[in-house]
Amino acid sequence: MSDEFTSHGAALDDEGLAAALDLAKVSAAQLWAVLAVETSGNGFYPDRRPKILYERHVFSRLTQQKFDAQHSDLSSTPPRQLWCNGAASI
């Protein structure tokens, strides 16, 4: 399996926005507020790869801290720096 991203992600159009709002049962303002915070204003990188926020403290909690000691770069508590597709963010 290749790690190369091959999709052609498209921007959310009016129809897609309406469908997302209906599915999430939220207002447009609420959806855009979450998108602005969680994606720094854009859900895709320039090459159209989706931004994915990795939260090591959530992984730690879900695995009962099993990996915290030997893999603190992937699993730790309390929350530390977050990683989004290899780029650090706070």
HELIX and SHEET records of a PDB file:
HELIX    1   1 ASP A   14  ALA A   24  1                                  11    
HELIX    2   2 ALA A   28  THR A   39  1                                  12    
HELIX    3   3 ARG A   56  LEU A   62  1                                   7    
SHEET    1   A 3 LEU A  53  TYR A  54  0                                        
SHEET    2   A 3 LEU A  82  CYS A  84 -1                                        
SHEET    3   A 3 ALA A  87  SER A  89 -1                                        
END                                                                             
